[in-house]
Amino acid sequence: MRLRAASMLLIFVVAVTCLGQLQPRPAYQQLIRTTTSYVTQVLTVTTTQTSTIMRTTVSTAVYPPPPELDVKWKPIRWYWTPDPTKLAFIEIQGNVTNRSNLFLLTVTLKFRVNEGSKSEVCTYTISSLASGQTRDFRFNYTPTQTYAIDWTWVEYVGFDYTLGYVVQSTIVTQTILIPQASQFVTVYTLTTVRSTIYTYTEQAFSIPEGSLVAIMAVVTIATVAIAVVIILRSKSARKVSAPTTTVQPETTIREVPVPQPVQAGKVCPKCQTANESEAKFCVNCGYKL
């Protein structure tokens, strides 16, 4: 029991010494953080290409040029008495003036009679028409088809003529080079990757000085309390296990140990506990062997 008390006292002294030497030491750790950013750029490239187009124009020049006539006219529609809804004939009258410097041998005026999908052409010929001359005309035309008088209308469609001399014509070919510009737009997308590494040091977890003192006090009090409890238990056990002797005036009673079987090592004569052969004290009760 004395050995246990001594061991507990030694543990208490070592604990107090170690806690007294314990000081808060700040610890540091190094952290590395990598940041990646993407930058997108749009590149527009415009290309202009100029090409040349060749166009050839073929025209015919006539000499002398066609004459210019001024035709004034009006139609008069006639019908027969038995059937007033049908066209009998058409009377066309008016005048024509030669506005050109040409002498025309013959001039044929052309008119068209129309009614729905039906139509036919009537003509009137003038023998000669000098430059600046005006000639009156009047003629009747009987249609070859049946026309409704209310739906029939007449239109002037042109004239034919004959000159007093030969008409000359010339073919003219003209080539023109036309420059033409074409633009092509190309769009490129460029992506730039930027990686940035940040290195910084931050303080790790450490015990504050005030908290350390409180922990040392609690450990010390707990150690002392445990030591006191162990010592008190050891004294109580020693009182219970101590042999009692009654002194009689005439008779002395002595406890004689009961012989035990021979075992290897040493046997405590007090508690009969086996010990090693080289042990000097009993491991159970501390009795000196």
JODA-V272365 format. One record per pair of residues at least 12 apart in sequence whose ideal C-beta (glycine too) atoms are under 8 Angstrom apart, sorted by the first residue. I is the first residue (numbers start at 1). J is the second residue. D is the distance in Angstrom with one decimal. If there is no record, write none. Layout:
BEGIN
((I	J	D) (I	J	D))
END
This chain:
BEGIN
((1	234	4.2) (1	237	6.9) (1	238	6.1) (1	286	5.9) (2	286	6.5) (3	281	7.9) (3	286	6.5) (4	230	6.4) (4	234	6.3) (5	227	7.8) (5	230	6.8) (5	231	5.6) (5	234	6.2) (8	226	7.1) (8	227	4.8) (8	230	5.4) (8	231	7.9) (9	227	6.6) (11	223	7.3) (12	223	4.7) (12	224	7.0) (12	227	5.7) (15	219	6.4) (15	220	7.6) (15	223	5.6) (16	220	6.1) (16	223	7.5) (19	215	7.8) (19	216	4.4) (19	219	6.1) (19	220	7.4) (20	216	7.4) (22	212	6.7) (22	216	7.5) (23	212	7.8) (24	206	5.5) (24	207	5.3) (24	208	6.7) (24	209	5.3) (24	212	5.8) (25	206	6.9) (26	203	5.7) (26	204	7.7) (26	206	5.0) (27	203	7.2) (27	204	4.0) (27	205	7.5) (27	206	6.1) (28	201	5.4) (28	202	7.3) (28	203	5.7) (28	204	6.3) (29	201	7.2) (29	202	6.6) (29	204	5.0) (30	199	6.8) (30	200	7.8) (30	201	5.1) (31	199	7.6) (31	200	6.1) (31	201	7.4) (31	202	6.4) (32	197	6.4) (32	198	7.4) (32	199	5.3) (33	197	7.5) (33	198	4.7) (33	199	8.0) (33	200	7.6) (34	195	6.3) (34	196	7.3) (34	197	5.2) (34	198	7.7) (35	195	7.4) (35	196	4.7) (35	197	7.8) (35	198	6.8) (36	193	6.6) (36	194	7.1) (36	195	5.0) (36	196	7.7) (37	193	7.8) (37	194	4.9) (37	196	7.3) (38	191	6.1) (38	192	7.2) (38	193	5.9) (38	194	7.7) (39	191	7.3) (39	192	4.4) (39	194	6.7) (40	189	6.6) (40	190	7.2) (40	191	5.3) (40	192	7.8) (41	189	7.6) (41	190	4.5) (41	191	7.8) (41	192	7.0) (42	187	6.4) (42	188	7.4) (42	189	5.8) (42	190	7.6) (43	187	7.3) (43	188	4.3) (43	189	7.6) (43	190	6.0) (44	185	6.5) (44	186	7.5) (44	187	5.3) (44	188	7.8) (45	185	7.4) (45	186	4.6) (45	187	7.7) (45	188	6.8) (46	183	6.1) (46	184	7.4) (46	185	5.3) (46	186	7.9) (47	183	7.0) (47	184	4.6) (47	185	7.8) (47	186	7.1) (48	181	5.9) (48	182	7.3) (48	183	5.2) (48	184	8.0) (49	181	7.2) (49	182	4.8) (49	183	7.6) (49	184	6.9) (50	179	5.8) (50	180	7.2) (50	181	5.0) (50	182	7.6) (51	179	7.5) (51	180	5.3) (51	181	7.9) (51	182	6.6) (52	177	5.4) (52	178	7.1) (52	179	5.5) (52	180	7.2) (53	177	7.4) (53	178	4.7) (53	179	7.8) (53	180	5.4) (54	175	6.3) (54	176	7.4) (54	177	5.6) (54	178	7.8) (55	175	7.2) (55	176	4.9) (55	177	8.0) (55	178	6.2) (56	173	6.5) (56	174	7.1) (56	175	4.8) (56	176	7.8) (57	173	7.4) (57	174	4.6) (57	175	7.7) (57	176	7.0) (58	171	6.7) (58	172	7.4) (58	173	5.3) (58	174	7.8) (59	171	7.5) (59	172	4.9) (59	174	7.2) (60	169	5.6) (60	170	7.0) (60	171	5.3) (60	172	7.3) (61	169	6.9) (61	170	4.4) (61	171	7.7) (61	172	5.5) (62	167	6.4) (62	168	7.4) (62	169	4.8) (62	170	7.8) (63	167	7.3) (63	168	4.7) (63	169	7.3) (63	170	7.1) (64	101	7.9) (64	102	6.0) (64	163	7.6) (64	167	7.1) (65	100	7.9) (66	100	8.0) (66	161	8.0) (67	98	6.3) (67	99	7.6) (67	100	3.9) (67	102	4.8) (67	104	6.2) (67	161	6.1) (68	98	7.9) (68	99	4.2) (68	100	4.9) (69	96	5.6) (69	97	6.9) (69	98	6.1) (69	99	6.7) (69	100	7.9) (69	107	7.1) (69	129	7.9) (69	159	6.0) (70	96	6.9) (70	97	4.4) (70	99	5.6) (71	94	6.8) (71	95	7.9) (71	96	4.9) (71	109	6.5) (71	156	6.1) (71	159	7.3) (72	94	4.9) (72	95	5.6) (72	96	7.6) (73	92	5.8) (73	93	6.8) (73	94	3.1) (73	95	8.0) (73	111	7.7) (73	137	8.0) (73	156	6.3) (74	92	7.5) (74	93	6.5) (74	94	6.2) (75	90	5.6) (75	91	7.1) (75	92	5.1) (75	111	7.8) (75	154	4.2) (76	90	7.0) (76	91	4.1) (76	92	7.5) (76	93	7.3) (77	90	5.8) (77	91	7.9) (77	149	5.7) (77	152	6.4) (78	90	7.1) (78	91	6.4) (79	149	5.1) (84	149	7.1) (85	148	6.0) (85	149	6.1) (85	150	7.1) (86	146	6.0) (86	147	7.1) (86	148	6.8) (86	149	6.3) (87	115	8.0) (87	143	6.3) (87	146	7.6) (87	147	4.1) (87	148	7.1) (87	149	4.7) (87	152	5.2) (88	142	7.4) (89	140	5.3) (89	141	6.3) (89	142	4.3) (89	143	7.3) (90	113	6.4) (90	122	7.5) (90	140	7.0) (90	141	5.0) (90	142	7.9) (90	143	7.3) (90	152	7.9) (90	154	6.2) (91	138	7.3) (91	139	7.6) (91	140	5.1) (92	111	6.1) (92	122	7.7) (92	124	7.2) (92	137	7.9) (92	138	7.4) (92	139	6.1) (92	140	7.9) (92	141	6.9) (92	154	7.0) (93	136	7.8) (93	137	6.9) (93	138	4.0) (93	139	7.8) (94	136	7.4) (94	137	6.3) (94	138	7.9) (95	134	5.6) (95	135	6.5) (95	136	4.7) (95	137	6.8) (96	109	6.7) (96	126	6.8) (96	129	7.0) (96	134	7.0) (96	135	5.7) (96	137	6.7) (97	132	7.5) (97	133	7.2) (97	134	4.3) (98	129	4.7) (98	130	6.6) (98	131	5.6) (98	132	6.2) (98	133	5.4) (98	134	7.8) (99	132	7.6) (100	131	6.3) (101	131	5.0) (102	131	6.3) (102	163	6.2) (103	128	7.6) (103	129	7.9) (103	130	5.4) (103	131	6.2) (103	163	7.3) (103	164	5.0) (104	128	6.6) (104	129	4.5) (104	130	7.6) (104	161	4.9) (104	162	6.8) (104	163	6.6) (104	164	7.7) (105	127	7.8) (105	128	5.8) (105	161	7.9) (105	162	4.5) (105	163	6.7) (105	164	5.4) (106	125	6.1) (106	126	7.0) (106	127	6.4) (106	128	7.1) (106	161	6.6) (106	162	4.5) (107	125	7.1) (107	126	4.4) (107	129	5.0) (107	159	5.8) (107	160	7.6) (107	161	5.2) (108	123	5.4) (108	124	7.3) (108	125	4.7) (108	126	7.7) (108	159	6.1) (108	160	4.4) (108	161	7.4) (109	123	6.6) (109	124	4.9) (109	125	7.7) (109	126	7.3) (109	137	7.1) (109	156	7.4) (109	159	5.2) (110	122	7.7) (110	123	5.3) (110	156	7.5) (110	157	4.9) (110	158	5.4) (110	159	6.3) (110	160	7.3) (111	123	7.4) (111	124	7.7) (111	141	7.7) (111	154	5.7) (111	155	6.9) (111	156	5.7) (111	157	6.7) (112	154	7.0) (112	155	5.2) (112	157	5.2) (113	141	7.4) (113	143	5.7) (113	147	6.9) (113	152	6.5) (113	153	8.0) (113	154	5.6) (114	152	7.1) (114	153	5.5) (114	154	7.4) (114	155	6.8) (115	147	4.4) (115	148	6.1) (115	151	5.1) (115	152	4.5) (115	153	7.5) (116	151	6.7) (118	145	5.6) (118	147	6.9) (120	143	6.3) (120	144	6.2) (120	145	6.6) (121	157	7.0) (122	141	4.0) (124	137	5.6) (124	139	4.9) (241	285	7.1) (243	255	6.3) (257	269	4.8) (260	272	6.1) (264	277	7.2) (265	277	4.7) (265	279	7.4) (266	279	5.7) (266	289	5.2) (268	282	3.9) (268	284	6.6) (268	285	6.5) (268	287	5.3) (268	289	6.7) (269	287	7.4) (270	282	6.8) (270	285	5.7) (270	287	4.4) (271	284	5.2) (271	285	4.7) (271	287	7.0) (273	285	7.2) (275	289	6.7))
END
